[in-house]
Amino acid sequence: MLFSLRELVQWLGFATFEIFVHLLALLVFSVLLALRVDGLTPGLSWWNVFVPFFAADGLSTYFTTIVSVRLFQDGEKRLAVLRLFWVLTVLSLKFVFEMLLCQKLVEQSSRALVRPDHVSGLHSPAAAHDPGLSRQLASCSGWKWSTAQLEFWTSRS
């Protein structure tokens, strides 16, 4: 069962405009993520992939501030404070999650990735007993394996 737009606005506390901004950011992020993962844009960093989410968070914060100020001026002080508190809490939690995820992805991609066809001498007990396994992993051209991934998969046999 899908939720109606009215239910989403009521439950999330976001305005319709903000929901559409976040959906547009999700669409652009999905395209950038596919380009980054497929390796079609080698210069695209993880920070650039997450830019649509950061921009949507900024626009939503700006919009929430404007709405809260207008509600406060209209005499709806309690509603203005509650809306500001709720939306900024949700946006700050979302922003922190995005930042931590992006930092984790940058950290993982900055580690030296080893191309399997250039692997020489795995230091795993399983690879020492089964040199054919190293060659099988190395034959998967196009796959990039880190040393930890190679050790994990070769130790499982």
Protein Blocks (a to p, Z undefined) as FASTA:
>chain_A
ZZdfklmmmmnopafklmmmmmmmmmmmmmmmmmmmnopammlcfklmmmmmmmmmmmmm
mmmmmmmmmmmmnopamlmmmmmmmmmmmmmmmmmmmmmmmmmmmmmmmpccddfklggh
iabfklmmmmmlmmmmmmmghiacdfklmmmmmmmZZ
